[in-house]
Amino acid sequence: MPINMAPKVTLEQWRAFQAVVEYGGYAQAAQAIHKTQSTLSYAVQKLEQSLGLQVLEVIGRKAQLTAAGEVLLRRSRQVLEGALSLEQVAASLSRGIEPRLDLAIDVVFPYDELLCVLAQFSDSFPDTRIELVESVLSGGHDLLLAGLVDVLVSTVVPPGFVGEPLMRLEFVCVTCPEHPLQTLQRSATLQDLKQYRQMVTRDSGPQRRFSAPWLEAEQRWTVSNLTTSIRAIKQGLGFAWVPRLQIQDELRSGALLPLDMEEGGLRYGELYLVYKDKDGAGPATRYLTDLLQASCERMQKAYTGE
């Protein structure tokens, strides 16, 4: 709508119209919303005059919608809901609540749990928009250094920042049950693994400054997403070290099996929470990081059986 055009009908007139319909008459609406009956009647009359349409007709003591009124009622509800939402956003901004949060979360974080955290966050901060980047190794690291994310969850802490430990991760070397490495009749060695395809998740940083552990296997597939790697392993296309928390269902069902190895079958890493500016973090950022920490604490306790 051009700035020099003003609506003919006020929000208060739309509200009066809705109240009369909702409560079934002028007297009932006046009592419910604490207005005089004459005030509501005047507001609806002005609305009809401004639009050149009759929206209500009184039959007996009951106000009923006209055909035009039914259409306008639906649209007017959207108008009032939009106005209330706009006021809520303004109230959030006046309290210093961030309108947007930029997050970089390493793909080793269990994503079902992450989505639960984000859903819980949105219940309390519905007007804060989330921009999520799923990163690998230095991907989130570089975004934080460039000031493009507010919060980083990663196994890599950029220089000049302090990482708060979230949880310890266990990476387990797995294959599908039918993979040749599962039929050796002995513990596998690193030399055995080099004869087969390894699945490696690509560093998502532009400079690819970090490398995922690679055994210099004869064959290697490099993928950009951990989910792709897990699917490939389930189809018998290779082996990889995968966070145990990401494949608990597959391990329970037998779709993936840990590889019996002489050494190196398990690897460990630490997941860290890093702020762009912890002292300057607003209430939404603080609440989200509290949820992430609580989530990791629950997962760690469930995993260790505490």
Secondary structure, DSSP 8 states (H G I E B T S, - for coil): --TT---SS-HHHHHHHHHHHHHTSHHHHHHHHT--HHHHHHHHHHHHHHHTS--EEEETTEEEE-HHHHHHHHHHHHHHHHHHHHHHHHHHHHTT--SEEEEEEETTS-HHHHHHHHHHHHHH-TTSEEEEEEE-THHHHHHHHTT--SEEEES---TT---EEEEEEEEEEEE-TTSGGGGSSS-B-HHHHTTSEEEEE---STT--S-------SEEEEES-HHHHHHHHHTTS-BEEEEGGGSHHHHHHTSSEE--BSS-SEEEEEEEEEES-STT--HHHHHHHHHHHHHHHHHHHHHHT-
